[in-house]
Amino acid sequence: MDAEKELVALRTEVNHLRRAVDELSILNELASAISASQDVTEVIQTITKRSLTAVQAEQGVITLVGTEASDPTRTLVRTMSGSAESEAFRPDQSLLGWMHLNKRPLLLNNPRDDERFGGVNWPDNVRSILCVPMLAQSRLIGILTLYNKKRSEDGFSPSDQRLIAILASQSAQVVEGARLYEEERQLITMRQEVQLAQEIQANLLPSTAPVVPSYEFAGISIPAKEVGGDYFDYIPMADGRMGLAVGDVSGKGVGAALLMATSQATLRGQVVAFSDPAEALGRTNFLMCSATRRGTFVTLFLAVLDPETGGISYANAGHNRPFVVGPNGKFEILTTGSLVLGFLPKHTYERAETVLQPGESLVIYSDGVTEAMNLASEQFEEERLYELAKKHQGDGSGAMVDRIINEVRAFAGERPQNDDITLLIVRRKP
């Protein structure tokens, strides 16, 4: 009798050892298979397939968990074993919620009778469920769910649960690494695209000032982000006159930069075709209303300078009001203005005129100059700009631009730039 008991115990131990060896083999094969790939979809496809084979399940699905609370779970891979016509099971939200809260393996061999999921309407052909968390550094990154143990009326066993829990635990860090690698690749691609956008935008802005006898031109545009929605432009005209434009597109970033490029190209064509600034703005507005989505708009100031007389005709589409500053305290704000571009297709813009006398400068700017903030949330404001321009009006266009930009930066201090900054100054030499 003792010999029989010893034999039974020995057989039991052998079975345990054999199962342990099999499990170790499965884990080693899985580790070898997933360590060779950095593609997250390929990695979890391998994990799911090996899990199905390990416990003889019909279906498996991995649901990745977002890195933020607002990012919902998403089913990334579903693998089936058996008939291709089988219904693809989807993890119930109650099941996913339970895993979020408990973060431990769950075995449901009779899910319809489980009180924890009494309100769940399980599909008729779901017989058993094995669900395990995938934890990386104690953080839930995914959930592995297996359905329907093959050739077993009793469903999944505790040893199945233990094996799949180990498998999920060992592979979770690899999944997380693959996901981080994928995110890094996407980030690199985005940076390359942004860099290309920067180069394209830089090429759209004037690289040098025009050379016109008796005049000085200087302009600068500094984006708040990698690319911006502000721009300035010099537009030579066939009769020797010069178009001057400063625009500010709603929004920031790549979207604003694309709209800026569209606005600039459209305006250039209209200025060449219609030398009257009000008519050119009207045509530009009509085309933009037809081509841009509702809710986007552009503020834009357009002036046409006649170098022979110093005469300036201008129209303003909702932009900051430029001003003329000169010697002997001369100061004039160009008050004529109207609606921004992109709202009403048939809007008519008003034209006004002034004359730039020798020694005077026309200062055109965007709201990034006057609305620059310091750490106390105080704005630079128009009055500082006016006083600064009066003080340095005789320094020349380039020097005025430099002094104003330096003062704005000094005022903001350590506070990050919150809006694109654009400045264009035209000075008629004395």
C-alpha positions in Angstrom: 0.0 0.0 0.0 2.8 2.4 0.9 4.5 1.6 -2.4 1.3 2.4 -4.3 1.0 5.8 -2.5 4.6 6.6 -3.2 4.0 5.7 -6.9 0.9 7.9 -7.1 2.8 10.8 -5.4 5.7 10.2 -7.7 3.4 10.4 -10.8 1.8 13.5 -9.4 5.2 15.1 -8.9 6.3 14.1 -12.4 3.1 15.6 -13.9 3.8 18.8 -12.0 7.3 18.9 -13.3 6.2 18.1 -16.8 3.7 20.9 -16.7 6.3 23.3 -15.2 8.7 22.3 -18.0 6.0 22.9 -20.6 5.1 26.2 -19.1 8.7 27.3 -19.0 9.1 26.2 -22.7 6.0 28.3 -23.6 7.4 31.3 -21.8 10.8 30.9 -23.3 9.4 30.5 -26.8 7.2 33.6 -26.3 10.1 35.7 -25.0 12.2 34.7 -28.0 9.4 35.5 -30.4 8.5 38.9 -29.1 12.0 40.2 -28.3 12.8 40.1 -32.0 10.2 42.8 -32.9 9.6 46.4 -32.0 6.3 46.6 -33.8 3.6 46.8 -31.1 0.9 45.2 -33.3 3.2 42.3 -34.2 4.2 41.8 -30.6 0.8 41.5 -29.2 -0.4 39.4 -32.1 2.3 36.9 -31.1 1.3 37.1 -27.5 -2.3 36.5 -28.3 -1.6 33.5 -30.6 0.7 31.9 -28.1 -1.9 32.3 -25.3 -4.5 30.6 -27.4 -2.2 27.7 -28.0 -1.0 27.5 -24.4 -4.5 26.9 -22.9 -6.4 25.8 -26.0 -8.8 28.7 -26.2 -11.0 29.6 -29.1 -10.5 33.4 -29.2 -8.2 36.0 -27.6 -8.2 39.8 -27.6 -5.8 42.3 -26.1 -7.2 45.7 -25.2 -4.6 48.4 -24.7 -5.2 51.0 -22.0 -4.6 54.7 -22.6 -1.9 56.5 -20.7 -4.3 59.2 -19.5 -7.6 58.8 -17.7 -9.4 60.6 -20.6 -8.0 58.1 -23.1 -10.4 55.1 -23.4 -9.4 51.5 -23.8 -9.1 50.4 -27.4 -9.1 46.9 -28.8 -5.8 46.6 -30.7 -5.6 42.9 -31.6 -8.2 40.2 -31.8 -7.1 36.6 -32.7 -9.4 33.7 -33.3 -8.7 30.0 -33.4 -11.2 27.8 -35.1 -13.9 28.7 -37.7 -13.5 32.0 -39.5 -17.2 32.4 -39.3 -17.3 32.5 -35.5 -18.5 35.7 -34.0 -15.7 38.0 -32.8 -16.2 38.6 -29.1 -15.7 42.0 -27.7 -14.7 42.5 -24.0 -17.7 44.0 -22.1 -17.1 47.4 -20.5 -18.1 45.9 -17.2 -15.4 43.4 -17.5 -12.8 46.0 -18.5 -13.9 48.2 -15.6 -13.5 45.3 -13.2 -10.0 44.8 -14.4 -9.2 48.5 -14.1 -10.3 48.5 -10.4 -8.9 45.1 -9.3 -5.9 44.5 -11.6 -5.8 40.8 -11.0 -6.7 37.6 -13.0 -10.4 36.8 -13.4 -11.8 33.4 -14.2 -15.4 33.1 -15.3 -16.4 29.5 -16.2 -20.1 30.3 -15.9 -20.3 34.1 -16.6 -24.1 34.3 -16.7 -24.3 33.1 -13.1 -21.6 35.4 -11.7 -23.2 38.0 -9.4 -20.4 40.5 -10.2 -21.7 40.7 -13.8 -25.4 40.2 -13.3 -26.4 43.0 -15.7 -24.1 41.9 -18.6 -25.8 40.3 -21.6 -23.1 37.8 -22.7 -23.3 36.4 -26.2 -25.0 33.0 -26.3 -21.8 31.2 -27.5 -19.5 32.6 -24.7 -19.0 29.6 -22.3 -15.9 30.6 -20.3 -13.7 33.7 -20.0 -10.2 34.1 -18.7 -9.1 37.7 -18.2 -5.7 38.8 -16.9 -4.1 42.3 -16.5 -0.9 43.3 -18.3 1.1 45.4 -15.8 4.2 47.4 -16.5 5.8 49.0 -13.3 2.5 48.4 -11.5 0.6 50.3 -14.1 -2.2 48.7 -16.1 -1.2 49.0 -19.8 -3.5 46.3 -21.3 -5.9 43.5 -20.7 -5.7 40.0 -22.2 -9.0 38.2 -22.5 -9.4 34.6 -23.7 -12.7 33.0 -24.5 -14.0 29.3 -24.5 -11.7 26.5 -23.4 -11.7 23.9 -26.2 -12.8 20.3 -25.5 -13.6 21.1 -21.9 -17.0 21.4 -20.3 -15.5 22.7 -17.1 -13.8 25.7 -18.8 -10.4 27.1 -17.9 -8.5 25.7 -15.0 -6.6 27.5 -12.2 -3.4 26.3 -13.8 -4.5 27.9 -17.1 -5.1 31.1 -15.1 -1.7 30.9 -13.5 0.1 30.3 -16.8 -1.7 33.1 -18.7 -1.1 35.5 -15.7 2.6 34.8 -15.9 2.6 35.1 -19.6 0.9 38.5 -19.5 3.2 39.7 -16.7 6.3 38.7 -18.5 5.3 40.2 -21.9 3.7 43.5 -20.6 7.0 45.3 -20.4 7.8 44.2 -24.0 4.4 45.6 -25.2 5.0 48.8 -23.3 8.5 49.1 -24.8 7.1 48.5 -28.3 4.4 51.1 -27.8 6.9 53.7 -26.6 9.2 52.9 -29.6 6.2 53.4 -31.9 5.3 56.7 -30.2 9.0 57.8 -30.5 8.9 57.1 -34.2 5.7 59.0 -34.6 7.2 61.9 -32.6 10.3 61.9 -34.8 8.2 62.0 -37.9 6.1 64.8 -36.5 9.3 66.8 -35.7 10.5 66.3 -39.2 7.2 67.5 -40.6 7.3 70.5 -38.4 10.8 71.3 -39.4 9.8 71.1 -43.0 6.9 73.4 -42.3 9.3 75.8 -40.6 11.5 75.9 -43.7 8.6 76.3 -46.0 7.2 79.2 -43.9 10.6 80.8 -43.6 10.9 80.8 -47.4 7.4 82.4 -47.7 8.5 85.4 -45.7 10.7 88.0 -47.3 14.4 87.2 -46.8 15.6 90.7 -47.7 14.1 94.1 -47.7 13.3 95.8 -51.0 15.7 98.5 -52.3 13.8 101.6 -53.1 15.6 105.0 -53.3 14.8 107.3 -50.3 13.1 104.5 -48.3 14.1 102.0 -45.7 12.1 98.8 -45.1 12.5 96.3 -42.2 10.3 93.5 -41.1 10.3 90.5 -38.7 7.9 87.7 -37.7 8.6 85.5 -34.7 6.3 82.6 -34.2 5.1 81.6 -30.7 5.4 78.0 -31.7 7.5 76.1 -34.2 5.4 77.7 -37.0 3.1 80.6 -36.8 0.0 82.3 -38.2 1.5 85.8 -38.6 3.1 87.1 -41.7 4.4 90.2 -43.4 5.0 90.8 -47.1 6.4 93.2 -49.6 4.5 93.1 -53.0 6.3 94.9 -55.9 3.8 96.2 -58.4 4.3 96.8 -62.1 3.9 100.6 -61.9 6.7 100.9 -59.3 4.5 101.1 -56.3 4.9 98.7 -53.4 2.3 96.7 -51.6 2.9 96.3 -47.8 1.0 93.7 -45.8 0.8 92.3 -42.3 -1.6 89.5 -41.5 -2.6 87.5 -38.4 -4.4 84.2 -38.9 -6.7 82.9 -36.1 -5.1 80.1 -34.1 -1.5 78.9 -33.9 0.7 76.1 -35.0 0.7 74.1 -38.3 -3.0 74.8 -39.1 -2.5 78.6 -38.8 0.6 78.4 -40.8 -1.2 76.6 -43.7 -4.0 79.2 -43.6 -1.3 82.0 -43.5 0.3 80.6 -46.7 -3.1 80.4 -48.4 -3.9 84.0 -47.4 -0.5 85.3 -48.5 -0.7 83.6 -51.9 -4.3 84.8 -52.4 -3.5 88.4 -51.4 -0.5 88.6 -53.7 -2.6 87.6 -56.7 -5.3 90.2 -55.9 -2.9 93.1 -55.2 -1.3 92.5 -58.6 -4.7 92.3 -60.3 -6.4 95.1 -58.3 -4.1 97.9 -57.3 -6.7 99.4 -55.1 -6.1 98.0 -51.5 -9.8 98.0 -50.6 -10.8 96.1 -53.7 -7.9 93.7 -53.3 -9.0 92.9 -49.7 -12.6 92.4 -50.9 -11.5 89.9 -53.5 -9.2 88.1 -51.1 -12.1 88.0 -48.5 -14.5 86.5 -51.1 -12.0 83.8 -52.1 -11.1 82.9 -48.5 -14.8 82.6 -47.5 -15.2 80.1 -50.3 -12.0 78.1 -49.5 -11.7 78.0 -45.7 -13.8 76.3 -43.0 -16.2 78.4 -41.0 -14.8 79.9 -37.9 -11.3 80.6 -39.3 -10.4 84.2 -40.1 -7.6 86.5 -40.8 -6.9 90.1 -39.7 -4.9 92.0 -42.4 -3.6 95.4 -43.1 -2.8 96.3 -46.7 -1.1 99.5 -47.9 0.1 100.6 -51.3 3.0 103.0 -51.2 3.8 105.3 -54.1 7.6 106.0 -53.6 7.5 109.1 -55.8 5.0 111.0 -53.7 5.1 109.1 -50.4 1.4 108.6 -50.8 -0.1 105.6 -49.0 -3.5 104.2 -49.8 -4.7 101.5 -47.4 -7.5 99.2 -46.2 -7.7 97.4 -42.9 -9.5 94.1 -42.3 -9.9 94.0 -38.5 -6.1 94.3 -37.9 -4.3 96.4 -35.2 -4.3 100.0 -36.3 -0.9 101.0 -37.7 0.5 104.5 -37.1 2.8 107.1 -38.6 5.5 108.6 -36.5 7.8 111.4 -37.4 10.1 114.2 -36.2 8.8 117.2 -34.2 6.3 115.0 -32.3 4.3 114.0 -35.5 2.1 111.0 -34.6 -1.0 109.7 -36.5 -3.0 106.5 -36.0 -4.6 105.1 -39.2 -8.0 104.6 -37.8 -9.9 103.4 -40.9 -10.8 99.7 -40.6 -13.4 97.1 -41.2 -14.3 93.4 -40.8 -11.8 90.6 -40.6 -11.3 88.3 -43.7 -13.3 85.1 -43.8 -16.7 86.0 -42.4 -18.9 87.7 -45.0 -18.1 86.9 -48.6 -19.6 90.1 -50.1 -18.3 92.5 -47.6 -17.0 95.9 -48.9 -13.8 97.4 -47.5 -13.1 101.1 -47.0 -10.1 102.7 -48.5 -8.2 105.6 -46.9 -5.1 107.6 -47.7 -2.2 109.4 -46.0 1.2 110.7 -47.0 4.5 109.6 -45.6 6.7 112.7 -45.4 10.5 112.7 -45.4 11.7 111.6 -41.9 8.4 109.8 -41.1 7.9 106.1 -40.5 4.9 103.8 -41.0 4.7 101.2 -38.2 2.6 98.1 -38.9 2.4 95.4 -36.2 0.4 92.4 -34.9 -1.2 92.0 -31.5 1.7 89.7 -30.4 3.6 92.9 -29.9 1.1 94.9 -27.8 -0.4 91.8 -26.0 3.0 90.3 -24.9 2.7 89.5 -21.2 5.1 89.5 -18.3 5.1 87.2 -15.3 2.5 89.5 -13.6 0.2 89.0 -16.6 0.5 92.6 -17.6 0.4 93.5 -21.3 2.9 95.5 -23.2 0.0 97.6 -24.7 -0.1 100.2 -27.4 1.1 103.2 -25.3 4.5 101.6 -24.7 4.8 100.9 -28.4 3.8 104.4 -29.3 6.3 106.0 -26.9 9.1 103.6 -28.0 8.5 104.5 -31.6 8.5 108.2 -30.9 11.7 107.9 -29.0 13.5 106.0 -31.8 11.8 107.3 -34.9 15.0 108.8 -36.2 17.1 105.6 -35.8 16.1 104.0 -39.1 13.7 101.1 -39.9 16.1 98.3 -39.0 17.2 99.9 -35.7 13.5 100.6 -34.7 12.5 97.0 -35.3 15.4 95.7 -33.2 14.7 98.2 -30.4 11.0 97.3 -30.2 11.6 93.6 -30.3 14.2 93.9 -27.6 11.9 95.9 -25.4 9.1 93.5 -25.8 11.3 90.6 -24.8 12.7 92.5 -21.9 9.2 93.3 -20.8 8.0 89.7 -21.0 11.1 88.4 -19.1 10.9 84.7 -18.4 7.3 84.4 -19.5 7.0 82.3 -22.7 5.9 84.1 -25.8 2.1 83.6 -26.0 1.5 84.9 -29.5 3.2 85.4 -32.8 5.1 88.7 -33.0 5.2 90.6 -36.3 6.5 94.0 -37.1 7.0 95.9 -40.4 8.4 99.5 -40.5 8.8 101.7 -43.6 10.7 104.9 -43.2 11.1 107.7 -45.7 14.5 109.1 -45.4 14.8 112.8 -44.6 
